[in-house]
Amino acid sequence: MNIRDIYVPCKCRLFFVYNRDNSYKKEYELKVCNYKYLYRIDPLTKEYYSIKTVSAPFGVSAEIVLDGVQSPLIFATNKEIPCDTREALDYKNIIETENPEITLLGENICVIDSISYSLDAGKTFTKPENEAFARQKIAKYFGTEDALNWQGYVCDSKEEFKSLGAPVILRYEVTSLIEKDIRLMAENLNGGVVKVNGEEIGFGEDWLFDRSFRIGNCHINKGLNVIEHYFDYDYLSDIEKIYLLGDFGVEIKEGSKVIITEAKPLKFGSVIDQGMPFYSNEIKYSFKVEIPSNKAILRLKRCVANCFEIKVNGQSVFSWSEEVDISDYVHKGENEIEILLVLSLQNAFGPIHDKLGDDDPYVRWTAFEDKKVLTDEYVLYDYGLGGVEILF
């Protein structure tokens, strides 16, 4: 049975329209030949909404507006079907919600992926550069470049790799405007030692994301902080970012300089601009609103996240889009609303230096390793919720 048999009660043509821009609404003009009517399908309820059209010599045209990453199903037919229209849901009264209570459901993250290194026991260090380029240059120095492209078990079979390597020191630097106890996370420590401002830190059983990301406690000072990783390099060694975790803010200056600051009270808008450019967990927006009606629509403004959950008076409201009818969940008077945004790990794990950013439809190895497509500046997904409107 195909989708037409399930949803559409007449002969028609189906269209799938997709706005792949994560951040912004876009307007589209849809021109359809040889048909008179257009309808939009709600795949969850199987309800139809008629789309306002303009007659044309070829058939009809219509203007539609899609939220970021929204992908509605539309069908065209010559049979008029009695149903609601989107205009009927476009209520005249709007409540702009303000000052929500915003809760982070995870620690803030500061990513440090600019590395300098020493191959002479700390006598000299290279200039700081992207971790990928440092990884490639160190491998080239020791003759293990091919190992970067092979699985570990393949490298283990190559006897010539086993005698290559020597002690290496990786250096990461970060400026802080505050003095604070925080946590440091490192991936695959290669059996080495990590020091923060000369003090060795220990890594216990605590981990995040997966067990290769070990966490230790440390202290950062006001001013420049130096993190050094001492280990014996071999063909299986990882040259990776360092992550700082805790209750602090992060600012990016001049596109590529990371500075740790005091955490700021959060509000609607981009989280990048509010000290959380690398944050990769969940954010909860909670507020109460007086609604003088038992019929209402909730509209999310500039909602950029992997997915979101809406709760009205404690009940989950399923929605494919940023605009949803909440009439079945609200009542006249005070209502409690909660929006949960679920962010991805991209702004922490990358790619975060791809020149194309959100305009790159594919994530290939080049987005992490290729100088032709990388920039020193951070190119991040602009996560956050711009606001919430209640229409009634």
N, C-alpha and C positions, 0 to 999 in steps of 0.2 A: 504494500500500500504506500503510495507516495504522499507527499505533503498536501497536494491538491485535494486528494480524497479525504484527508483529515480535516483541513481547515476551510476549504473554499467550496461553496455550494453551487458553483456554476463554471462554465468554460472560461478560462482566464489565462493571463500570462503573469508569471511570478518574477519579482525583482528583489534582489538583495543589495541594499545600498550601505556602504561602509565608510565612516569617517575615521581614519586611522590616526588622526592627530590626538595625542593624549591630553592636550591642554585646552583646546579651544573649540567652541561651537563653530560650525560652518554652514553656510547657506548653499543649497543646491537647487538647480532648476531641472526638473525631470520632464522630458518630452517623450510622449508615447504615441506611436502611430496606430491608427485603426481601432482605437478603443475610446469609450466615452467616460468611464468612471475609474477612479483610483481609490483604493482602500488600503489601510494600514492594519496589520494583524498583530495582536498581542499574543505571542506564542504560549504564554502561560495560561491565560484564560480562554483563548481561542475566540476572543471578541474582535469585531471589526470596527474601525473608525474611518469614516469617509474623509477624504482629502479634498480640500477646495481646489477646483481645477478651472482652467480657462480654455474655452474651445479654440481650436486652431484648424487650419485647412488639412493638416496631416492627422489630427486627432485631438489630443488635449495636452496641456502643459500644467505643471504645478510647481510651486516653491515649497521646499521642505527645509527644516532646520534640524541638524543633528548635533547632539552633544559629543564631546570627545569620546572616541572609541565606541560610539553608538552604531548599531547595525540593524535597522528595522527591516521587516519583511513587508513588501508592498505587492499588491496584485492589481492588475488592470482587467476590466471586463466591460462588456456592452450591456450587462444587466444591472439595473439599479437595485441595491440591497438596502432595505430599511435598517439604519443603525445610528449610533451616536456620531457626532462629529467632534473633532478636536476643539473647534471653536466653542462648542457647548461647555467644555471644561475650562475655558479661559475666563475665569471669574474676574470681576472688576476690582475687588478689594485686595490689597496686598499688605501683609505684615512683614516688615524687614526685621529679622531677629538680630539681637545685638548681645554682646558680652556673654558668650557661652562659657561654661566651665569646660576647660580643655585639659585632658589628662593623657600623658604619655604612658603607654603600656610597656615600655622598655627603656633602657638607658640610651642617652645620646651617644653618638659615635663621632670620633675625629679620626679621619683617615690620613695617614702619613705615607705617601708613596714616592717621595723624592729621596733618593739614596745616594750617599757618597760611600766610597769603600777604600780600604787599605789592604795592600798585598805585601806590605813590608813591616808588619807588626805594629802599625800605628804611627810610623815615622812620617808618612805622607798620606794624604787622602785626596781622592779625585774630587772634581766639582760635582755638586748634587745633580742628579738627573732622574728621569722616570725609571721606575723599577724594572720595566721591560728592557730598557737599553742597558742598565747596569747588569742585568742578568745575562744579556747577550755578550757584553764585553768581558765579563768574568769568565764565561764559558770559552770564549775565543782565546783568552790569555792562557787557560789551562789545556786547551785542545779538546774540549768536551762539547763543542757546538752541536755535533750530531745528536748527542744525548737529549738536547732540548726538544727534538722532534720524535723521539722514540718512547715507547712504554718502558717502565723500569725493568721488566723481565727480559726485554730485548737487550737493554744496556748491560744487564748482568751477564749476558752471554759473550760480551765483547771484552776479551782479556786486556786489550790495549787501554781501556778506560780505567782499569782498577789501580793503576800506579799513578794516575793523574790527580793533582790537587795539592793543597797546602792550607795553612791557617789563613783565614780571611776575617776582616772586621767590617761590618756594615754600620753605617752611621745615619741616623735619622734626627732631624732637628725640628723643634716646634717652639714658637713663642707663646707665652701665656701672660695674660694680664692679671691672673689670680694665682694664689698659692692654695693647693688643694690635694687631698688624698683621692686618687682615682684608681682605675684598673687598666691594665695593659693586656692586650690580646695579640698573640702571634701565632702564625700558622707554620707547622712543621719546623720546629726549632733546630733540627739537625744535630741534636745532642749538645748544643752550645749553651752559652751563658749570655744573659741579657742584663745590661746595666743602665740605670737611669740616673744621669748626673753623677756617675761614678759608683753608685750603690747597686750591688747585684740584687735582683728580685727573684723570688722563688715562684714556681708554677706548680700548683697542686692539681687536684682532680677536677677543678672547675673548668667548664668549657662552654662555648656558645656556637650555634649553627651545626657544627659536628665536632667530633672528638679531636680532630687535628688542630682545632683552634683553642689553644690553652690560654688560661687567664691567670695573671698574677697581680698583686697589689703593689702600687708605687705612689710616689709623691712628686708633684711638679711644683716648681718655684716660679715666682714672678720673673719674667725675662726669658732668656733663651734656655731651653732644656735640650739636653743631648742624650739620645738613646743609642746605645751601641750593642751590637750582636756579635759575639765572638764564637767562631766555630771552625771546624776543619772542613774545608770545601772538598767535595768529590762529585762524581758525575750524577749523583742522585740528589744533590743539595738543592733546596728551594731558596730563591731570592724573592721575598714577598713583602707586601705592605706591612705596616704596623698599625694597630687600631688602639685608640684610647677610648675608654668607656666611663661614663659617669654623669653626674648632674652638673653640666656646664653648658655654655654656649660655644659655637664655632663660627668664626667669621672668615671669609675668603677675601683677601686684599689683592688688588692688582691681578685678579684672575687666577693666581696660583699660590699665593702665600696664605698659609693656614694659621690662624691665631685663636687661642682658647680664651674665652671671656666668661663673665658671669651669665648664668641662665636667665632668660628674660620671660616675663609673663606672656603667654601665647594668646593670639587672637586669630580671627579669620584671615586667610591669605596664605601665600606661599610659605612653607616651612623653611625654605632655603634662606629667605630674608629674615627669619626669626631665630637664627643661630642653630639650625638643624639641617645643614646641606647634605649630610651623610646619613641622617636618621633613616632606619630601615625596619621599623616595627609598626605598631598600631597606634592610632590616635583616636581618642573618644571625645566628641563634642556633645555636651549635655546642656539643655536649657528648658525653661518653662515658658509657655506662651498662652495668653488669653485669646481664645478663638470664639467669636460671637456667633458661631454657626456649627451645625453638626455635619456639614459638608465642606470639604476643603481639599486642596491640592498642596503637596509639599514639593518645592523646587530647590534643588541643590545648585548653587552658583559656582562655576569653575571648580568642579570636583575632579581632582587629578589623583588617582590611586589605582592600585591593581583591582580592587573591588571594594564595595562598601556594604554596610548593613544599616538599615533604618529600623528604629524601634519607636513606636508611639504608644505611650501609656503602658510600657512594658511588653507590648506585642510586636513581634517581628513583622515587617512589611516587605514583601518581596517586590523588587523592581528591576527591570532591565535597563531603565534609563534614569536620568537625573530629575525626572518629573513624575510624580506618582500620586494617584488619587488615594487619600487617606481617610475618606469619609466613613469607612467601616470601623475606624479605630479612634476617632476623635469624638468629643462631646462639647457642648457649649460650656464655656468657662476655661479654667486652667488645665492645660495639657502638658505632659512631660514628653520631650522628644530627645532621642539619642541617635547620633550618627557615628558609626565606627568606620574609620578609614583603615584599610589594610595596604600598607606600602610594600614594595618589592625590595629585594636586597641589592638592586642595581647600583644605587648611589653609594653603597659601601664596597661592593665587590667588583663593580665595573661592568662594561667599559665606562670610564668616566673622563676619558680624554679624546673620544672620537669626535672629530671636527663636525661630522654631520649630526651628531646627537640624536634627537628624536626623529629626525628626517631619514635616518638610516633604517631601512625596513628589515635588515638582516644583521645578526650579530655573528661575525666571523672572527677568526683568529686575528685578522688584520686590525680589528677594533681594539685589540690589546697590545699588539706587537709591532705593527708596521708604521715606520716613521712617516710614510706618505699620508696616512690618514689621522695621525695623532697630533695633538697640540699640547703645549705645556699647561694651558688653562684647563680648569675643570669645566666639563660640559655635563650638566646634571639634569635629571628629570625634575620638573618643577612641581613637586607634590604639594597637596594641601587642599583646603576647602575654602572657597571665597566667601561663602555666606549661605544662608537658608532663607527662603521666602515661603510664606504661607498665603495661598490664594483662596478666597472664599466669596 
